[in-house]
Amino acid sequence: MKTVTTDLVVIGGGPAGMSAALAAYDQGIRDILILERDNALGGILRQCIHNGFGLHRFGEELTGPEYAARDAIRVKELSIPYMTDTMALSLSPDLEVRATSQTNGIFKIKAKAVILAMGCRERPAGALGIAGNRPAGVYSAGTAQKFVNMKGYMPGRDVVILGSGDIGLIMARRMTLEGAKVHAVCELMPYSGGLARNIEQCLNDFDIPLLLSHTVTRLHGKKRLEGVTIQKVDENRRPISGSEQYIPCDTLLLSCGLIPENELTTEAGIALDRVTSGAIVDQDRMTSLSGVFACGNVLQVHDLVDFVSEEAAIAGKAAANFIKNQKTPPISVSLNAGDGVRYTVPQIVTEAKDVTVYFRVTDVQKDVRIALYDGDTCLLSKKKISVAPGEMETLSLSPEVLKEANGKTLTIKIERKD
């Protein structure tokens, strides 16, 4: 089996992988190899033809392909090596990646550092346990998006969408623009999982109803979907008897959450966070396996690709410093998700420098403050008019705060303003 060596392997050629590779290049690393399983760089952005990308990073609205192209063009201009149609099969604890492609067969890559940027996949219908047969016409929202935007196929004409994640909201608008009738978007939770702007632009602008605290409980039809039964759910997310409503439709799109593609991570023995399903990382996005970094949706599901690129740049720069063996005096600070917070990324901090903590809240709340605590002592806080699970929150920690907290656990909480 052929073995090649390189300084840095980036697994995934989407926005995270490309941004990480470019950041490492800007730090002086030239021996880089990007592995991408699709036939071109760009990842999921290639099928996201709507605009709204790039406002934070580029200061202008771009479509998904336009956003991806900016990084892909730079990768090519800098002659950063990449291999498409190539699948990474395994990652060993000694940083050896085994990969395969039709052109090269199975081969090994020995690296000094590895960046994981594999993205995530959609939760499938089989994981939802909906009663009924398994007729044609049930798709994940992303699959339908690829059919419509890249293949030119319409999955159906009468549509119900389960889940109000951003992909589901965007596909409600997309299917409507293509002439389909979207009867409803059903959401199990009492709040939407998508961005407020997408609710407004994709549902309200097209008079598509959003049914909160509703779910699909039965599929009707054998060969082809003929309709669905939806029901209200109680505070424990259990269907309420007597609330059944039948909606005739030929298509059900599922937007019920994303699962980080962490099979390689698990096989390498890297510790995972039970909430994010991504790796546990420090401020540089280094995992529990020294020399392996993670970024993008394989680490935590982001709502904006701009933040994916921002996080990937952190990982790319840190990987370059790791390769160059640049070290700073270590500290040890653990970050804990307190009241109203689902998780934090990073989970640990090992270096006293400016660190931005990303996190999501557990519920929709208004007039709150985000507070950082050392035990019962509040170290800092900031006010927020509103917070919601569908939108990422951040809190910036200074080197001074981190030095003072060395050896301690800091907790981030959501509190009602006095």
N, C-alpha and C positions, 0 to 999 in steps of 0.2 A: 504494500500500500504506500502510495507516494506521500511524503511528508514535506511541507514547506514551512518556513519560519517567517515571522513578521513581528514588528513591535506591537501593533494594535490590531485586533480583530473587532469589527463592529457587526453584530448579528442583527440584521434588519436594515433595509434601505428606505424606510419611510422618513417622515419629517424628523423623528427623533434620531434615527441612525445617521442621517446626513448631517444634521446640526452638530451631533457629537463628533463626527469625523472632521468636520470643518473647524470646530473649536480646537481639536487636538492638532490639526495642521497649523492653525494660527499660533500654537504654542511651540512650534518647531518640530513636531513629529512628522516624518515623511513616509515612513514604512507602515502604511495603513492598508487594510483590506476590508471592504464592506461586502457582506454576504446578503443577498436578497433573493427570496424564494420566487417572487413574481418575475415577469419577463421585462420589467423596467423599474427604475427607481421611482419613488413617490408614495408608495403605500396606499392606504385607503383614500388619500386625497385625490387620487386620479379619478375616482368616481363621484366626488363631491363637487358637482358643477355649479352649485349655488355660490353666491358671494357672501361676504362677511368675515373672511379670513384675512389676517395680517394687519388689523387695525392697531394692535399694540406694538407689533414688531416693526412694521413697515410704514405705519401711519396712513395706510390707504386700504380700501376694500378690494380684495382679490377673490377669485374663485379658488377652489381647492387645487385644480391643476396648475393654475398660475402661481400659487404659493409654492407648491412642490417644485415647479420648474425653476424657481429662483435658486433654490439650493442645488438642484440637479445640475443646472448649468455651471454653477461654481465648482461643484465636484469635478465635472469634466474639464473645465478650464484649468484647474489645478492639477489635473492628471492623477487624482486620487484613485487607486485601483478599486474596482468593484466587480463582483460576479453576480449576474442575475440568473434566474432559473436554477438557483443553488439553495439546497436545504441543509441547514445545520442539524445534525443528528444527535450530537451529544457534546457535553462539556465536562472535562475531567477536572478534579481538584488541582492538578498541576498545569492548568490553563492550556490544555490541548483540545482543540475543537475538531470533531469529526464531521465531515460534510459530504454531500453528494450532488452531482449534477449529471445530466445526460452527456455532456461534453467530456467531463473529467472523471466520471465514475466516482467511487468512494475515495476520499483523500483526507489527510490530517493536516492541521495547521497548528504549529507551536507558537504561542504568543507570549509577550511580556505582560500584556494587559488585555482584557476583554470587556467590551461594552455590550450589554444586553438591551436591545431595542426592538423586541419582537412584536410589540403591540398587543392587541387583545382580540378576542372573538366574541360573537354574540351568543347569548344564552339560547339554546335550541328549544324547540317545542317539546321534546321528550322530557326536558327537565321541569316542565310546568305542570304536568299531570292533569291536563284538561281531558274531561270525559268525552267519549265518542270514538268514531273511527279515525283513520288517518287519511283523509281525502287529499287530493291535489288542491292547491290553492292556499296552503299555509306556508308562509315564508318569513324568514327574519327580515327586518326592515332593510338591513344592509344588502342582503341578497337581492331584494326587489330594487334597491337603488342601483345596483350593478346592472341588472337586467334592463332597466329603463335608460340609464344614462350612458352605458357603455355598449350594450348589446342591441338596443333599440326594440326590446320586447316589453309589452305591457302584461304584467302578471294577472290583471283582472280589471273589472269595471265597477263592481260594487264592493266597497272596501270597509272593513272595520280594523282598527289598529288597537292592539293591546300594549299598553305601556307608553308613557309620555316622556321618554328620554328624547334627547335632541334629534337622533336619527329618525325616530318615529314621528316627531313633529314636522321635521323637514320633509319626510315622505308623504305626510298628509297633504302638504301643499303641492308637492311634486306630482302626486297622483291626480289631484284636482286640476292642475294646469294641463295635464295630459288627457283630460276629459272624463276621468273616473269620478264616481260619487263616493265620497268618504262619509259614511253615516255617523261615525263617532270615534273618538279616541278615549279608550277606557284606561283608567289608572287605579291600581290597587290601593295606593296610598292616598291620604287626604290632601296631598299637595303634588304638584307636577315635579318630575325629575329633570326637566329641561330648563334652559335659560328663559328668563322672562321675555326677552326680545323674540325668541322663537315662538312662544305661546301667542304673542301679539301678532307677529308677522305671518305665521303659518296656520294658525287656527282662527283667531278672532277676525283677521282680515278676510277670511273665506267662509265665515259663519259655520265653522266645523265645531260641533259640540265637544267639550272636554268633560267627561263624566268621572269625577273624582270618587274615590272609595267604591269603585266598580271593577269587576273582573269578568272574564269569559269563563263560563263553567261547563259549556258543552259545545262540541262541534256537530253539525248536522250535514249529512251527505255521505256517500260511499266513495264513488269514483272522483267526484268533484265536490268541493265545499258548496253547500246550498244555503247555509245560514249559521248563526251562532246564537247561543243563549247567554245573556249577560245578567249579572246579579249585583246588587249592592252588597257591601261587606261591612261588618261591624268594626268596633275599635280593635278587635283582635284579628282582623283581616279574614274573618270567616263569612261565607255567603249567608245572607239573610233570607230565610225561607219566606216565600210569597212575593219576593221582589224580582222574580224572573221576567225577563223581557227578550223576546225573539226578534232578531234582526236578520232579514234575508240578505245574503251577500255571497259572492263567489271567491272572495279573497280575505284572508286574515293576515295582517302583518304584525310581527312580534318585535317589540322594542323593550325588552324586559331585562336589560342589564348586560354588562360586558364582563368577560372573564379574561384576565391577563394570561398570556401564553407562556406560562412558567414551567412547562415540562422540563426544559433544559436546566432551569434554575434549581428545581427540585432534585433532579438527577445528580447535580453537582454538590448536593448537600448544603445548599445555601438556605439560611433561615428565612422563613416567610412570615409576613404579618397576617394574622388571622382575619383582620377586617378588610384590608386592601387586596389580599391574595397576592400581593407583590412582595418583593424582597424587603427585609429590614435593612435600612441604609443609614449612613452618616450624612453629614452636611455636604460631602463631596459626591454623594450617591454611590459610595463604595459599599458593597454587601459584606456579609460575614466571611466571605472568601476573599482573602487579600488579592488585589489586582483585578477583581471582577466588579464592574460598575453596572448600574441599571438606571434606565431613564425612560420617560414617556409613558404610554399607556400600559406597558408591561410592569411598571412600578406602581402607578396609581392612575385611575381613569380621570383624564382631564376634560374640562368642558371647552377649552379653547386651544387650538393648535399652537398659538403664540406661546402659551405656557409650556407646551411640550418642547418646543424649540429652546426656550429659556432654560428649562431643566436639563435638556440634553447637552447644552453648552457647558453647564456646570460639570456634568460627568466627563465630557470630552477634555476640558481643561485639566480636571483632576487626574484623569488617566494619563495625560501627557506628563504631568508633574510626577506621577508614580513611576513612569518609565524612566524619567530623568533622575529618579531617587531624590527628589526634593522633599525634605521633611521639615516639619515645624514642631515645637514642643507640644506634646499631647495634653489634652484635658479629657475629662469624662463627665458628660452631662446627659442624663436620660430625659426624654420628653414624653409626657404622659397626656393622654386625651381625657380631660375631665368632663364635668357636667356640660351637656349640650354639644360635645365634640365627638365625632365618630373615630377619627384617627389623626395622626400627624405624620408628615414626611418632611424632614427626616425624623427618625425615632430616637437617634442618638447624635450627639455632637462631640467630636474628638479634637477640634481645633478652635481656638478663640479668634474668630473673625466675624465679619458681618454675615449673618445667616438668616435667610428667609424661610420661615416654616409654612408649609402648605397644609391645609386641613379642610375637612367638610363638617358641617353641623348636622345634628340629628333631626332638626325640625325647623319649620318656618317660624321665625320670631321677628318682632319689630321693637325698635328702641332698646337696643341691647349694648353691652360693651364686651369686647374681647379682652380677657384678662390673663396675665401670666403670674402664676403663684409659685413661691418657694415655701411649701408648707402652708401656713396661714397668712403669710406675708405676700401682699400684692406688689410685684416688682414693676409692672407697667400695664397699661390698658389703653384701649382706643374705642371710641364710640362708633356704632354702626346703626344706620336708620333701620335696616332690615338684613336678615340673613336667611338663606334657604339651602337645603341639601343639594339642589341642582347647580349651585354656583360655588366655585372654589374660593376659600378665604385664605388670607396670608397674615403673618405677624413677623415683623423684623426684630431680630435679636442682635444687640451690639456686642462687640468683643468684651467690653467692660462687664456687662451682665453675665456673659458666659464664664469669664474668669472668676467672678465672684461666686458663681454657682458650681464650680468645679467639684466633682464628687457627689453632686446632689441630683435629685429628680425635680424637674420643673413641670408644672401642670398648666395646660391651657384650658380655660373655662369660658362659657357663655353665660353672662349674667344680665339680669334686668337692670336697667339704669335706675338709680334712686330718684 
